[in-house]
Amino acid sequence: MNKPHKNKTIATFLAMLLGGFGVHRFYLRGSLDRLGLLHLTSVPIAGMVYGLAPEADWFFKALPIVTSYCVGFIEALVIGLTPDEKFDAKFNAGSGQTSSSSWILAVLLVATMMFGAVTLIGTIARVFDLLYTGGAYG
């Protein structure tokens, strides 16, 4: 019996779009992936921050999810830049098919770099603004 074939472009897209919730990890490794479950814990952690510190800035309440998304962007780049042969050896060993990346993957990688860089730089800037000026710049 053949294993289902995992598509590298779909995995990269899921990591870029829903990487903060670990959807790409569940797609590639199954529903009991530990790091995927760790991504999912960002939601209850953000809820705990909201419940324990309701007077905190909205950014601190969203920070666990934003951090998880930053990691998801990095994972999208790692998945997308993995050579097809290596990806197939790791995730498609018993599928009987081979991967063939197209130009869509390159567009996804460029978009991931754009969104990831903006998110990471914006997060760093906002954290420093809140920690050192008390949110004086917004």
C-alpha positions as CSV (number, residue, x, y, z in Angstrom):
1,M,0.0,0.0,0.0
2,N,1.4,3.4,-1.0
3,K,1.7,6.3,1.4
4,P,-0.1,9.5,0.3
5,H,2.2,11.9,-1.6
6,K,3.1,15.1,0.2
7,N,3.4,18.2,-2.0
8,K,6.2,20.5,-1.2
9,T,4.4,23.6,-2.6
10,I,1.3,22.9,-0.5
11,A,3.4,22.4,2.6
12,T,5.2,25.7,2.0
13,F,1.9,27.5,1.4
14,L,0.4,26.0,4.6
15,A,3.5,27.1,6.6
16,M,3.3,30.6,5.2
17,L,-0.4,31.1,5.7
18,L,-1.2,28.9,8.8
19,G,2.3,28.2,10.1
20,G,1.5,29.9,13.4
21,F,-1.0,27.1,14.2
22,G,1.3,24.3,12.9
23,V,-1.0,23.2,10.1
24,H,2.0,22.5,7.8
25,R,3.5,20.1,10.4
26,F,0.2,18.2,10.7
27,Y,0.1,18.0,6.9
28,L,3.6,16.6,6.7
29,R,3.9,14.5,9.9
30,G,0.4,13.7,11.1
31,S,-1.9,14.9,13.8
32,L,0.4,14.0,16.7
33,D,3.5,16.0,15.7
34,R,5.0,17.5,18.8
35,L,6.2,20.7,17.3
36,G,2.8,21.2,15.5
37,L,1.1,20.8,18.9
38,L,3.6,23.3,20.3
39,H,2.5,25.8,17.7
40,L,-1.1,25.2,18.7
41,T,-0.3,26.0,22.3
42,S,0.3,29.6,21.3
43,V,-3.5,30.2,21.3
44,P,-4.2,29.1,24.9
45,I,-1.1,30.9,26.0
46,A,-2.3,34.1,24.4
47,G,-5.6,33.5,26.1
48,M,-3.9,33.1,29.4
49,V,-2.0,36.4,28.9
50,Y,-5.3,38.1,28.1
51,G,-7.0,36.6,31.2
52,L,-4.1,37.2,33.6
53,A,-3.3,40.7,32.4
54,P,-6.3,42.3,30.8
55,E,-4.8,45.8,31.2
56,A,-1.7,44.8,29.2
57,D,-1.2,46.2,25.7
58,W,-2.9,44.3,22.9
59,F,0.5,43.4,21.4
60,F,1.6,41.5,24.5
61,K,-1.7,39.5,24.3
62,A,-1.0,38.6,20.7
63,L,2.8,38.0,21.1
64,P,2.6,34.2,21.6
65,I,0.8,33.8,18.3
66,V,3.0,36.3,16.5
67,T,6.1,34.5,17.7
68,S,4.6,31.2,16.5
69,Y,4.0,32.8,13.1
70,C,7.6,34.0,12.9
71,V,8.7,30.4,13.4
72,G,6.2,29.3,10.8
73,F,7.7,31.7,8.3
74,I,11.2,30.2,8.9
75,E,9.8,26.7,8.5
76,A,8.2,27.7,5.2
77,L,11.5,28.8,3.9
78,V,13.2,25.6,5.1
79,I,10.6,23.4,3.5
80,G,10.5,25.4,0.2
81,L,14.3,25.5,-0.1
82,T,14.8,21.8,0.5
83,P,15.8,20.0,-2.7
84,D,13.0,17.9,-4.2
85,E,15.1,14.7,-3.8
86,K,15.7,15.3,-0.1
87,F,12.1,16.3,0.5
88,D,10.9,13.1,-1.2
89,A,13.4,11.0,0.8
90,K,12.0,12.4,4.0
91,F,8.3,12.7,3.4
92,N,7.5,10.6,0.3
93,A,9.6,7.5,0.7
94,G,6.7,5.1,0.1
95,S,4.5,7.2,-2.1
96,G,5.8,5.9,-5.5
97,Q,5.9,9.5,-6.8
98,T,8.5,12.2,-7.1
99,S,8.2,15.9,-6.5
100,S,8.7,18.5,-9.2
101,S,8.8,22.1,-7.9
102,S,7.5,24.8,-10.2
103,W,7.6,28.6,-10.4
104,I,4.7,28.8,-7.9
105,L,7.1,27.7,-5.2
106,A,9.5,30.5,-6.0
107,V,6.6,33.0,-5.7
108,L,5.6,31.6,-2.3
109,L,9.2,31.8,-1.1
110,V,9.4,35.5,-2.1
111,A,6.1,36.2,-0.4
112,T,7.2,34.3,2.7
113,M,10.4,36.5,2.9
114,M,8.3,39.7,2.5
115,F,5.7,38.8,5.1
116,G,8.2,37.2,7.4
117,A,10.6,40.1,7.4
118,V,7.8,42.7,7.9
119,T,6.4,40.6,10.8
120,L,9.8,40.0,12.5
121,I,11.0,43.6,12.1
122,G,7.7,45.0,13.2
123,T,7.6,42.7,16.2
124,I,11.1,43.6,17.3
125,A,10.3,47.3,16.9
126,R,7.1,47.1,18.9
127,V,8.6,45.1,21.7
128,F,11.4,47.6,22.1
129,D,8.9,50.5,21.9
130,L,6.8,48.9,24.7
131,L,9.7,47.9,26.9
132,Y,11.8,51.0,26.7
133,T,9.3,53.8,26.1
134,G,6.1,52.4,27.5
135,G,4.5,52.6,24.1
136,A,5.2,56.2,23.4
137,Y,5.3,55.7,19.7
138,G,2.0,54.0,19.3
